[in-house]
Amino acid sequence: MEKIKVGLVSFTENRDVDLVDETVQYEQEQHKLLRDYLEKSGFKVINITRGIKDIENVKIAIDNLKHLEAECLVIGTWKWTETMLAVKLVKEMNLPTLLFGKSDDNRTALGCMMAIGSALWEIAANKHMLTHERVLNNYGKVAKWVRGAGAWKKMQQQSILLWGGSYCLKMSHLEDDNSKLKSFLIGDILNESEYILIKKAEEILENEPERINKFEKWLADGNCNVVFDDKMLSHETIQKQIALYLASRTRLEELASEGIVGVSIHCQPALSIYYGVTGCFLPAFLPFGMDSEGERQVVATVCEGDIKGLLTSVMLQNISGGQPTGFGDIRTLKDGEKTLLLIGNCGGASIFYANNSNKDNEVLPNVKICAQCQGKAGGCVGYSGKSGGITTVARLIRINSKYIMQFGVGDTVEVTDEMKERLEWGKNWPQIAIDLSISDQRMAEIFGSNHFSLVLGDFSKEIEFFCKQAEIECVKIN
């Protein structure tokens, strides 16, 4: 995944005043400290090295930032500058903007920040002038802001693809207003028939059997447990499922110029009944960084044409720096006095969560492919989620045409065999358990979907910054 590109700009004194040389040196030192921190945090810094002090400097900075496609701005307010210089930059760039300064008894960072900030509010030529963030001293908060605001801006240049469209099983909340979403949240929403995947899968089965054999060998060499039976999972069935997965990779390569970062597979009933196998290998292996053919792009993947679920997964993938996102149906499970939230998708979810790793040799031994419990035929790609520490769950919902982001932070709990045996229906599916420290009654009252997405780590602040830019209300579920 491409790094978030943050433009870093500092302004400087343009008057002939006392200690101007010392001031310039101080500003350059602070600028470098911030640049180094942002780079170590995993961002691509578009560094305007020279302190801006006149309008010509501003024009040069704007040209460089636009040419290098900055996705957000961090402005150093170290001592003093003419405020209209910063106003021109923010007005022309029209990007999410943060003002940063350091508390220092010998400097006037706060005064500079307030002068620039109030001018941005006063003029308000674009929404970023109104919603700019202000941070003193806290480098960590700056990084969280860049992840959130930068992820939102990055999404506006990205696309998602719905194979088979939306509205699976007549679930209305999976649909959405695509044109509205493209106006503020995502670059494009593409729709494509699942027949394209079927056609390409058939071509692979007939003309490129070596690709399928190589994938089967990859599973075997990785000690993935494949359990065949007489009804749902035969050797012919798994080959068709592998071919569908490889067809999806081939198709995404053909559509590379579209910038697709997330896909949905409708599956039911076009694949699961009429083609004869479920599409479970797509949500299992597309959101993973490698397969039998080497390193792969991590592609957020959901099922059943769930548009808001897919957008949530893409958001989490962006703010986490490219971590594969988990996705699935929700249910609860009692663990002593606790009520755990289980996220277990219908037959396939990113195998990353089989061992919280993007390395096949660490994940495949924990994966079990066995008979799916629905559809005409097919294998589900199951596993028992491991304890991975703090986890963020999220879901974009819509109530009476108003978008709301629900999110929460909890602890992942290892899924044991005893837990899965209690599930009966879907016990062979991939299952991830999360302790949100809330009751099932609380979940029933507030949850806005039967699907949720997740990533490892606490990204609650990043989600808040993301939603502030997107003008989406946030609701923390715990």
FENDA-V113482 format. One record per residue. N is the residue number from 1. D_CENTER is the distance of its C-alpha to the mean C-alpha in Angstrom with 2 decimals. Layout:
BEGIN
n-><N/N>
d_center-><D_CENTER/D_CENTER>
END
This chain:
BEGIN
n-><1/2/3/4/5/6/7/8/9/10/11/12/13/14/15/16/17/18/19/20/21/22/23/24/25/26/27/28/29/30/31/32/33/34/35/36/37/38/39/40/41/42/43/44/45/46/47/48/49/50/51/52/53/54/55/56/57/58/59/60/61/62/63/64/65/66/67/68/69/70/71/72/73/74/75/76/77/78/79/80/81/82/83/84/85/86/87/88/89/90/91/92/93/94/95/96/97/98/99/100/101/102/103/104/105/106/107/108/109/110/111/112/113/114/115/116/117/118/119/120/121/122/123/124/125/126/127/128/129/130/131/132/133/134/135/136/137/138/139/140/141/142/143/144/145/146/147/148/149/150/151/152/153/154/155/156/157/158/159/160/161/162/163/164/165/166/167/168/169/170/171/172/173/174/175/176/177/178/179/180/181/182/183/184/185/186/187/188/189/190/191/192/193/194/195/196/197/198/199/200/201/202/203/204/205/206/207/208/209/210/211/212/213/214/215/216/217/218/219/220/221/222/223/224/225/226/227/228/229/230/231/232/233/234/235/236/237/238/239/240/241/242/243/244/245/246/247/248/249/250/251/252/253/254/255/256/257/258/259/260/261/262/263/264/265/266/267/268/269/270/271/272/273/274/275/276/277/278/279/280/281/282/283/284/285/286/287/288/289/290/291/292/293/294/295/296/297/298/299/300/301/302/303/304/305/306/307/308/309/310/311/312/313/314/315/316/317/318/319/320/321/322/323/324/325/326/327/328/329/330/331/332/333/334/335/336/337/338/339/340/341/342/343/344/345/346/347/348/349/350/351/352/353/354/355/356/357/358/359/360/361/362/363/364/365/366/367/368/369/370/371/372/373/374/375/376/377/378/379/380/381/382/383/384/385/386/387/388/389/390/391/392/393/394/395/396/397/398/399/400/401/402/403/404/405/406/407/408/409/410/411/412/413/414/415/416/417/418/419/420/421/422/423/424/425/426/427/428/429/430/431/432/433/434/435/436/437/438/439/440/441/442/443/444/445/446/447/448/449/450/451/452/453/454/455/456/457/458/459/460/461/462/463/464/465/466/467/468/469/470/471/472/473/474/475/476/477/478>
d_center-><10.35/12.20/12.42/12.12/15.75/17.61/21.24/23.59/26.93/29.93/33.07/36.54/40.08/42.17/45.39/48.27/48.07/48.92/46.68/44.61/44.39/43.23/40.63/39.21/39.09/37.30/34.66/34.08/33.75/31.20/29.21/29.14/28.11/25.07/24.22/24.59/22.36/19.48/19.96/20.12/16.84/15.19/15.33/17.53/20.26/22.39/25.40/28.27/30.78/33.76/34.12/34.49/37.86/38.84/37.73/38.00/35.54/33.10/33.54/32.97/29.77/28.45/29.36/27.60/24.36/24.28/25.32/22.60/19.97/18.91/15.82/17.15/20.49/21.89/25.62/28.04/30.81/33.16/36.60/37.56/37.11/38.16/35.51/35.74/34.46/31.09/31.29/31.87/28.87/26.42/28.19/28.09/24.53/23.07/19.84/18.24/20.89/21.65/25.21/25.87/29.27/31.18/33.86/37.13/40.67/41.81/39.15/38.12/34.31/34.11/36.64/34.87/31.52/33.31/35.25/32.25/30.16/33.07/33.70/30.15/30.66/34.13/33.38/29.99/29.92/26.19/23.73/22.29/25.82/25.80/22.40/22.63/22.00/24.84/24.66/27.66/27.65/24.29/22.37/19.68/19.05/18.85/16.09/14.06/14.89/13.94/10.38/10.19/12.53/11.52/7.89/9.84/12.39/10.42/9.09/12.82/13.67/11.44/12.55/12.00/15.00/16.84/19.45/22.20/20.97/20.26/22.44/22.95/25.77/26.39/23.51/23.46/20.34/18.31/19.74/19.05/20.49/18.83/20.86/20.00/16.21/16.87/18.92/16.34/12.70/12.15/14.51/15.87/15.93/18.12/20.32/22.20/24.74/24.24/27.66/26.23/24.51/27.75/29.87/27.98/27.98/31.73/32.26/30.56/32.69/35.79/35.36/32.90/33.65/33.24/29.44/29.47/31.96/29.89/26.88/29.28/30.71/27.32/26.84/30.43/30.38/27.32/29.32/27.11/29.34/30.10/32.53/34.41/36.54/39.05/37.07/33.26/32.32/34.82/34.55/34.55/31.72/29.36/30.25/29.27/25.87/25.35/26.58/24.09/21.20/22.83/23.47/19.81/19.22/22.33/21.37/18.01/20.13/22.54/19.95/18.49/19.65/17.51/14.26/12.63/9.04/9.11/12.39/14.43/17.77/20.42/22.67/25.19/27.98/27.86/26.76/27.60/31.11/32.29/30.91/31.66/28.58/25.22/22.02/20.61/20.10/17.27/14.74/16.25/16.28/13.84/10.79/13.12/14.33/17.96/20.63/24.34/24.03/22.30/18.98/16.35/13.17/10.27/9.55/7.48/10.71/12.42/16.13/18.78/17.40/15.15/13.78/12.44/10.91/9.14/8.02/6.85/4.92/3.53/3.49/2.80/2.01/3.76/5.63/6.39/7.75/6.72/7.36/7.73/6.71/10.02/11.36/14.93/18.05/19.21/22.65/24.50/26.68/29.35/29.48/32.69/32.45/28.65/26.64/23.51/20.57/20.04/17.00/18.58/17.74/20.66/21.49/18.31/14.91/13.20/16.21/14.30/15.18/18.81/19.31/16.06/16.43/15.42/19.18/21.03/24.22/22.63/20.84/23.20/26.15/24.27/23.47/26.07/26.35/28.96/30.18/27.90/29.49/29.24/29.68/32.54/31.39/28.51/27.04/24.13/22.00/22.43/22.02/22.51/19.59/20.58/20.67/17.83/18.58/16.53/13.51/11.36/11.45/10.51/11.69/12.39/16.12/19.09/22.56/25.40/23.24/21.48/17.71/16.74/13.63/14.76/13.40/15.25/15.66/17.89/19.22/18.64/22.03/23.31/24.13/27.79/29.96/31.90/28.87/28.05/31.72/31.77/29.14/31.35/29.29/26.17/27.02/26.29/22.67/19.80/19.87/17.89/19.84/18.80/21.43/20.47/24.17/24.72/27.04/26.52/28.50/25.94/23.19/25.55/26.21/22.78/20.10/19.31/18.32/19.16/15.56/12.86/9.43/9.07/8.27/11.34/12.46/13.21/10.63/12.86/14.22/11.11/10.30/13.97/13.95/11.14/13.27/16.40/15.62/14.70/17.75/16.26/18.09/16.54/18.24/17.97/19.15/20.86>
END
